Structure formats: C-alpha cells, structure tokens
Amino acid sequence: MIRCLAVDDESYASDIIATFINKTPFLELVGTTTSAFEALSMVQEGKVDLVFLDIQMPELTGIQFLKICGGKCKVILTTAYPEYALDGFDLDVVDYLLKPVSYERFYKAALKAQQIISPAQTETINASLPAIKDFIFIKGDTKNKYIKIDYNDILYIEGLKNYVSVYTSSQRIVTYQALRELETDLPKPPFYRIHKSYIISLEKIKMIDGNTVYINEQSIPVGDTYKEDFFKVVKERR
C-alpha cells in the first residue's frame, strides 16, 4: 500500500482527493490537511510515500514545498492553474492534475505513482484500469482553441523544448506543452516513449532496424534509456 496525504488549503478539495484515495485499492489515506507546514512535518517524519499537493497554498506554495521536501516523498500536484505545469515537472513531480479532477484522471496519475513506488504490483492493478477514450484534445495556437485528434491518426510525437509536434498522416500540429505531460494522457499501448524527444505509436511502425524505428519515411532513434523496455514490448508482440 502507498501511504498518501492530501494537502489543499480548501478542505472540500482535499476531501475529494481523500475520497479518491480511499476508492483506490493500492492507496492508503494517512491524512488530509490544509497546512503545508503540517504536511512537511509528516513527510520529514517518514509517514508519507505520496502527497497530492495543491500549488496555491497561503503559507507555502506547492513549488516551495517541493524544494524544501528534497525528494523525501513523491508528489502529484493538483491545481486550477495550468501555467505551473512546467515548473512542477522541472522538480520531478509524478503528475499534474488540473481541477476539477475526475476519478479516471486521478487513477491514471495514481497508477503512474504506483509504477514508481511499488512496481511489483503494477500488472495486477492494470487489470482494473478504467476505459480509455480513443481521442485527445490538443491545445491550439489561440486561447480556448483545442484540436481533437483520434489516437489512431497519430504517427508519432516529437518534443521541442517547451513545445511538442504531433504528426499525423495529414498534418503536423504544434502545441505549447511538455512532452512528459502529454505522455501521461496517452494510452500505453499503443503509445510508447522511445527517446527523450519522441513518443511513437506501435501500430504505425513500418520497420525497426537496429536502434532506429521507421514510421512512413521518418527515421526515429531509440534512446539508450528506453531501449530495454521498448524491445521487450516488440518481442512480446511478435
């Protein structure tokens, strides 16, 4: 069981997260608090494995909490402000949940934390994963503009610093978003990250030659960090 703490200066928000924690079989709720300092104390005492942390706290911001915490627990950020996502990922958070948080999205983040904290249980938990949609909305180039893309249309995705390019058979869509953030929203399979700069669809691969994947006419390198897991998946699908 992963020991969890819900931290939000609005008690109703932490109560929602607490309800989700209690609903998830591999999570254990050790408490809720509206005080970032109380949460830090519990972390320092070794009572917590995973913190669901609001960013906008009056005593201490979530980003300040992460810096003080020093990696003594894993953190999933919760906030109504998407502009803080990149700061959070720079500090190695597990995931970033935008309010209002659905249980399906919470569960995906919890699974990611479970894979990091207790990887031996992952396959058992995956059996109860909620149904996944067959499309995603990508932020457009103007405010409140979103482009719907069917998963089946995606060939591969390339990370470009703070941007990503989503390549389909007919177009390239550029959006201001971290590749790591987008990775958490894509179903696995068919999507796998094979390089620090690339996520691919296994279904669109034409050929694999050594450490290079070919999708249409594009050659994509397989990074050393991702090589073992990727080729394991490939061999399982032969």
Beta strands, then each sheet from edge to edge (+ up, - down):
strand 1: 2-7
strand 2: 27-33
strand 3: 50-54
strand 4: 74-79
strand 5: 95-98
strand 6: 135-139
strand 7: 146-150
strand 8: 154-160
strand 9: 163-168
strand 10: 172-176
strand 11: 191-195
strand 12: 198-201
strand 13: 207-209
strand 14: 212-215
strand 15: 218-221
sheet 1: 2+ 1+ 3+ 4+ 5+
sheet 2: 6+ 7-
sheet 3: 10+ 9- 8+ 12- 11+
sheet 4: 13+ 14- 15+
end
